[in-house]
């Protein structure tokens, strides 16, 4: 491979079923090891960059350009949850990956666990063009005064309604979820994703409690309202495609779910679907890219991160995946049409609505009460009439 540019190949893998560069060379035995090591090294041939990430970061727009400009091969492995990613890296995955994408305060958990390393904000000048709330210092990605993740895209988890079927003054509060509406008109016409850790904070806020930490008495009150809520619902959905289908078929007209789940419908022309902001606000999520501890090529990994936050990279990760989300870099805004902006923001104001939405939502935090919430959620389902 020396002296020749190899074919730029991209691999996409799921979960933890893969070999690291080092493990692959070791497993190959003595015969051919030198040749294999040469293929994986940065000297004289293409360098491989391994990324553990959510869907959307392996688009042709990003990868093809990056591979060609950097004589590199990018291998994308998809992760299904933040907890899975943490377990992966703590179980030796730091040998396998160079970059990681996380949500919110999971960056802090990785930093504490030593699976990622701090970033220098000065390396990312494009952050000066980010929406103000995502510029450094950004508390969700900060640990011991250092930056551990680079914001890439964001969104909000609030309340989705069919505006053709639900009156505007009926979705001003999450309490419609357990009252069924002023006259119970939405009873049996609502549904929910089976996500206790995202839904319980919104219920807690509606009842006047801290979204991420509650007393025993407050938990008991929340559980009582969960039972009431489940009694109003048509169904509990385990997959996002199922809840989108339920909206499309008019099986349900309201659900406490956010933009990431519903953007595919809106972008497909369903102008009647809207992710609204009740008076209590809601949860805000932010994805960020992290440098895994001791990456194989730190400068190359840094270049990939920079590529993702260029205007072209932001347009790609925000719009090309099926599940779409707004970008953080304002320099990319003009690359989106008015229709695309409206679809991403669920607002005719397009990206002009971004700062208001961000200001009215609460950055999601990992809670030590996660196990309590999950147990309470399951009990409430059992106690309900569903």
C-alpha positions as CSV (number, residue, x, y, z in Angstrom):
1,X,0.0,0.0,0.0
2,X,3.0,2.3,0.3
3,X,3.1,4.9,-2.4
4,X,-0.5,4.3,-3.5
5,X,-3.7,5.8,-2.4
6,X,-6.0,2.9,-1.3
7,X,-9.7,2.6,-2.1
8,X,-11.6,4.7,0.4
9,X,-13.9,2.3,2.2
10,X,-16.3,3.0,4.9
11,X,-17.6,0.3,7.3
12,X,-20.6,0.6,9.4
13,X,-20.9,-1.8,12.3
14,X,-23.4,-2.1,15.2
15,X,-22.6,-2.7,18.8
16,X,-19.4,-4.0,20.2
17,X,-18.7,-6.8,17.7
18,X,-15.5,-5.6,16.2
19,X,-11.7,-5.8,16.5
20,X,-9.5,-2.9,17.3
21,X,-6.5,-2.2,15.1
22,X,-4.1,-3.4,17.8
23,X,-6.2,-6.4,18.7
24,X,-6.5,-7.4,15.0
25,X,-2.8,-7.2,14.5
26,X,-2.1,-9.3,17.6
27,X,-4.7,-11.9,16.6
28,X,-3.2,-12.3,13.2
29,X,-0.1,-14.1,14.5
30,X,3.5,-13.6,13.4
31,X,3.0,-14.3,9.7
32,X,1.9,-11.1,7.9
33,X,1.9,-9.0,11.0
34,X,4.3,-6.4,9.6
35,X,2.2,-6.0,6.5
36,X,-1.0,-5.6,8.5
37,X,0.6,-3.1,10.8
38,X,1.7,-1.1,7.8
39,X,-1.9,-1.0,6.6
40,X,-3.1,0.4,9.9
41,X,-0.3,2.8,10.5
42,X,-0.4,6.5,9.6
43,X,3.0,6.4,7.8
44,X,2.9,5.7,4.1
45,X,-0.7,4.7,3.8
46,X,-4.2,5.5,4.8
47,X,-5.0,5.9,8.5
48,X,-8.2,4.3,9.9
49,X,-10.4,6.4,12.2
50,X,-12.9,4.6,14.3
51,X,-16.0,6.4,15.5
52,X,-18.6,5.1,17.9
53,X,-21.7,7.3,17.3
54,X,-25.4,7.8,16.9
55,X,-26.9,7.7,13.4
56,X,-26.2,10.6,11.1
57,X,-22.4,11.1,11.4
58,X,-21.5,8.6,8.7
59,X,-23.2,10.4,5.7
60,X,-21.5,10.3,2.3
61,X,-21.3,14.1,2.4
62,X,-19.0,14.0,5.5
63,X,-17.1,10.8,5.1
64,X,-16.3,10.9,1.3
65,X,-14.9,14.4,1.5
66,X,-13.0,13.7,4.7
67,X,-11.5,10.4,3.5
68,X,-10.3,12.0,0.2
69,X,-8.8,15.1,1.8
70,X,-7.1,13.1,4.6
71,X,-6.1,9.9,2.9
72,X,-8.0,8.1,5.6
73,X,-10.6,5.4,6.1
74,X,-13.5,6.1,8.5
75,X,-15.2,3.2,10.3
76,X,-18.6,4.1,11.8
77,X,-20.0,1.9,14.6
78,X,-23.5,2.8,15.7
79,X,-24.5,2.9,19.4
80,X,-28.1,2.5,20.6
81,X,-27.8,4.1,24.1
82,X,-25.4,6.2,26.1
83,X,-25.2,3.6,28.8
84,X,-24.1,1.0,26.1
85,X,-21.4,3.3,24.9
86,X,-20.0,3.8,28.5
87,X,-20.1,0.1,29.2
88,X,-18.3,-0.5,25.8
89,X,-15.4,1.9,26.5
90,X,-15.1,0.8,30.1
91,X,-14.8,-2.9,28.9
92,X,-11.8,-2.2,26.7
93,X,-13.4,-0.2,23.9
94,X,-10.9,2.6,24.3
95,X,-8.6,0.2,22.3
96,X,-11.2,0.1,19.5
97,X,-12.3,3.7,19.0
98,X,-10.9,7.2,18.5
99,X,-14.1,9.3,18.7
100,X,-17.4,9.0,20.5
101,X,-20.7,10.8,20.3
102,X,-22.6,11.3,23.5
103,X,-25.7,13.1,24.9
104,X,-25.6,15.8,27.5
105,X,-24.0,15.0,30.9
106,X,-22.9,11.5,29.7
107,X,-19.7,13.4,28.7
108,X,-19.1,14.1,32.4
109,X,-19.6,10.4,33.3
110,X,-17.1,9.4,30.6
111,X,-14.6,12.0,31.9
112,X,-15.0,10.7,35.4
113,X,-14.5,7.2,34.2
114,X,-11.3,8.1,32.2
115,X,-12.7,6.9,28.9
116,X,-12.3,10.2,27.1
117,X,-9.8,13.0,27.3
118,X,-10.2,16.8,27.5
119,X,-10.4,19.1,24.5
120,X,-8.8,22.5,23.9
121,X,-11.6,25.0,23.0
122,X,-9.0,27.0,21.1
123,X,-8.7,24.1,18.6
124,X,-12.3,24.7,17.4
125,X,-12.6,28.3,16.2
126,X,-16.0,27.5,14.6
127,X,-17.5,27.5,18.1
128,X,-17.5,31.3,17.9
129,X,-20.3,31.0,15.4
130,X,-22.3,28.5,17.5
131,X,-25.7,29.5,19.0
132,X,-24.9,31.3,22.3
133,X,-26.1,28.6,24.5
134,X,-23.7,26.0,23.0
135,X,-20.6,28.1,23.0
136,X,-17.9,27.3,25.5
137,X,-18.2,27.1,28.5
138,X,-21.1,24.7,28.0
139,X,-22.0,23.1,31.4
140,X,-23.2,19.8,30.1
141,X,-19.9,19.1,28.5
142,X,-17.7,20.5,31.2
143,X,-15.9,18.4,33.9
144,X,-13.5,19.9,36.4
145,X,-13.4,23.1,34.3
146,X,-12.3,21.3,31.2
147,X,-14.2,20.7,27.9
148,X,-14.9,17.1,27.1
149,X,-17.3,17.2,24.2
150,X,-17.8,19.4,21.1
151,X,-21.5,20.3,20.5
152,X,-22.7,19.0,17.2
153,X,-26.6,19.1,17.1
154,X,-29.4,19.5,19.5
155,X,-33.1,19.2,20.1
156,X,-35.9,19.2,22.6
157,X,-38.2,16.6,24.2
158,X,-41.6,18.1,25.0
159,X,-45.1,17.4,23.6
160,X,-46.1,16.4,20.1
161,X,-49.6,17.2,18.9
162,X,-51.7,16.9,15.8
163,X,-52.7,20.5,15.4
164,X,-55.6,19.5,13.1
165,X,-57.2,17.6,16.0
166,X,-56.0,19.4,19.2
167,X,-57.0,22.9,20.1
168,X,-54.1,25.2,20.9
169,X,-55.3,26.0,24.4
170,X,-55.5,22.2,25.2
171,X,-51.8,21.6,25.1
172,X,-50.5,24.4,27.2
173,X,-49.6,22.0,30.0
174,X,-48.5,18.4,30.4
175,X,-51.4,17.9,32.8
176,X,-53.5,17.1,29.7
177,X,-51.7,13.7,29.8
178,X,-53.6,12.7,32.9
179,X,-56.8,14.7,32.6
180,X,-57.4,13.8,29.0
181,X,-58.4,17.4,28.2
182,X,-61.0,19.8,29.5
183,X,-63.8,17.3,28.8
184,X,-61.7,14.1,28.5
185,X,-61.8,14.4,24.7
186,X,-58.3,13.0,24.2
187,X,-58.7,10.0,26.4
188,X,-57.7,7.0,24.4
189,X,-56.2,9.3,21.7
190,X,-52.8,9.7,23.3
191,X,-49.7,7.5,23.6
192,X,-46.2,7.5,25.0
193,X,-42.8,6.1,24.3
194,X,-41.6,3.5,26.8
195,X,-39.0,6.0,28.1
196,X,-39.3,6.6,31.8
197,X,-36.0,8.5,32.1
198,X,-37.2,11.2,29.6
199,X,-40.9,11.3,30.6
200,X,-40.7,11.4,34.4
201,X,-38.6,14.7,34.5
202,X,-41.4,16.4,32.5
203,X,-44.1,15.1,34.9
204,X,-42.0,16.1,37.9
205,X,-41.7,19.7,36.5
206,X,-45.4,19.9,35.9
207,X,-46.1,18.9,39.5
208,X,-43.6,21.6,40.7
209,X,-40.7,19.2,41.6
210,X,-37.1,19.2,40.6
211,X,-36.8,17.3,37.3
212,X,-33.9,15.1,38.3
213,X,-34.2,14.5,42.0
214,X,-37.3,13.9,44.1
215,X,-38.1,12.9,47.7
216,X,-40.0,9.8,48.5
217,X,-43.3,11.8,48.9
218,X,-42.7,13.4,45.5
219,X,-42.0,10.1,43.9
220,X,-45.2,8.7,45.3
221,X,-47.1,11.7,43.8
222,X,-45.5,11.2,40.5
223,X,-46.3,7.5,40.5
224,X,-50.0,8.3,41.2
225,X,-50.0,10.6,38.2
226,X,-48.3,8.0,36.0
227,X,-51.2,5.6,36.7
228,X,-53.7,8.3,35.8
229,X,-51.7,9.1,32.7
230,X,-51.5,5.5,31.5
231,X,-55.2,5.2,32.0
232,X,-55.7,7.9,29.4
233,X,-53.4,6.3,26.8
234,X,-54.1,4.2,23.7
235,X,-50.8,2.5,23.8
236,X,-47.2,2.5,25.0
237,X,-44.7,2.3,22.1
238,X,-41.3,0.7,22.2
239,X,-40.2,2.0,18.8
240,X,-40.2,5.4,17.2
241,X,-41.5,4.2,13.9
242,X,-44.6,2.7,15.7
243,X,-45.5,6.0,17.3
244,X,-45.1,7.9,14.0
245,X,-47.4,5.4,12.4
246,X,-49.9,5.9,15.2
247,X,-49.9,9.6,14.5
248,X,-50.2,9.1,10.7
249,X,-53.1,6.7,11.1
250,X,-54.8,9.2,13.6
251,X,-54.7,6.5,16.3
252,X,-53.3,9.1,18.6
253,X,-53.2,12.9,18.4
254,X,-50.9,13.7,21.3
255,X,-47.7,12.3,23.0
256,X,-45.0,13.6,25.3
257,X,-42.2,13.1,22.7
258,X,-39.8,15.4,21.0
259,X,-38.3,16.6,17.7
260,X,-35.8,13.8,17.1
261,X,-38.7,11.3,17.0
262,X,-41.1,13.4,15.0
263,X,-38.9,15.3,12.6
264,X,-39.1,12.6,9.9
265,X,-42.9,13.1,9.7
266,X,-42.6,16.9,9.5
267,X,-39.9,16.8,6.9
268,X,-42.0,14.4,4.9
269,X,-44.7,17.0,4.6
270,X,-46.9,16.4,7.6
271,X,-47.4,20.0,8.5
272,X,-50.1,19.1,11.0
273,X,-47.5,17.5,13.4
274,X,-45.9,20.0,15.8
275,X,-43.6,19.6,18.7
276,X,-44.9,22.3,21.1
277,X,-43.6,23.9,24.3
278,X,-46.0,23.6,27.2
279,X,-45.8,26.3,29.9
280,X,-43.6,24.0,32.0
281,X,-41.0,23.8,29.3
282,X,-39.4,20.4,28.7
283,X,-36.1,18.6,28.3
284,X,-33.3,19.7,26.0
285,X,-30.7,17.3,24.6
286,X,-27.4,18.1,23.0
287,X,-25.1,15.7,21.2
288,X,-21.4,16.2,21.4
289,X,-18.3,14.5,19.9
290,X,-15.6,13.3,22.3
291,X,-12.0,12.3,21.9
292,X,-11.6,8.7,23.2
293,X,-8.6,8.2,25.6
294,X,-5.4,7.9,23.6
295,X,-6.7,7.9,20.1
296,X,-4.6,6.3,17.3
297,X,-4.2,9.6,15.6
298,X,-5.2,12.6,17.7
299,X,-4.8,15.2,14.9
300,X,-6.8,13.2,12.4
301,X,-9.6,12.7,15.0
302,X,-9.5,16.5,15.7
303,X,-9.9,17.1,11.9
304,X,-12.9,14.9,11.8
305,X,-14.5,16.8,14.6
306,X,-13.8,20.1,12.8
307,X,-15.4,18.6,9.6
308,X,-18.6,17.9,11.5
309,X,-19.0,21.5,12.6
310,X,-18.3,23.1,9.3
311,X,-21.4,24.6,7.6
312,X,-21.4,21.7,5.1
313,X,-21.0,19.1,7.9
314,X,-23.7,20.7,10.0
315,X,-26.1,20.7,7.1
316,X,-25.3,17.0,6.6
317,X,-25.7,15.7,10.1
318,X,-28.8,17.8,10.7
319,X,-30.8,17.1,7.5
320,X,-29.5,14.0,5.7
321,X,-30.4,11.4,8.4
322,X,-34.0,10.2,8.6
323,X,-34.2,11.6,12.2
324,X,-33.4,15.2,11.8
325,X,-32.2,17.8,14.3
326,X,-31.1,21.4,14.3
327,X,-27.4,22.4,13.9
328,X,-25.4,24.3,16.4
329,X,-23.3,26.4,14.0
330,X,-25.2,29.5,12.8
331,X,-22.8,29.7,9.8
332,X,-24.7,26.8,8.4
333,X,-28.2,28.4,8.6
334,X,-28.2,29.9,5.1
335,X,-27.6,26.4,3.7
336,X,-31.1,25.4,4.7
337,X,-34.2,26.4,2.8
338,X,-37.1,28.1,4.6
339,X,-39.0,24.8,4.3
340,X,-36.2,22.8,5.8
341,X,-35.8,25.2,8.7
342,X,-39.5,25.1,9.4
343,X,-39.4,21.3,9.4
344,X,-36.4,21.2,11.7
345,X,-37.8,23.7,14.2
346,X,-41.6,22.9,13.9
347,X,-42.0,26.6,13.4
348,X,-42.6,29.0,10.5
349,X,-39.9,31.2,12.2
350,X,-37.3,28.5,11.3
351,X,-33.9,29.0,13.0
352,X,-35.1,32.3,14.5
353,X,-37.1,30.2,17.0
354,X,-33.9,28.4,18.2
355,X,-32.9,30.7,21.0
356,X,-36.4,30.8,22.5
357,X,-36.8,27.0,22.4
358,X,-33.4,26.5,24.0
359,X,-34.2,29.1,26.7
360,X,-37.5,27.4,27.6
361,X,-36.1,23.9,27.9
362,X,-33.9,22.4,30.6
363,X,-30.7,20.6,29.6
364,X,-31.1,16.9,30.4
365,X,-29.0,15.5,33.2
366,X,-28.3,11.9,34.1
367,X,-30.0,11.2,37.4
368,X,-29.0,8.8,40.1
369,X,-32.7,8.1,40.4
370,X,-32.8,6.3,37.1
371,X,-33.4,2.9,38.7
372,X,-36.2,4.3,41.0
373,X,-37.9,5.9,38.0
374,X,-37.7,2.7,35.9
375,X,-39.2,0.6,38.7
376,X,-41.9,3.2,39.4
377,X,-42.8,3.4,35.7
378,X,-43.2,-0.4,35.5
379,X,-45.4,-0.5,38.6
380,X,-47.6,2.3,37.3
381,X,-48.1,0.4,34.0
382,X,-49.1,-2.7,36.0
383,X,-51.5,-0.7,38.2
384,X,-53.2,1.1,35.3
385,X,-56.1,-0.1,33.2
386,X,-53.9,-0.5,30.1
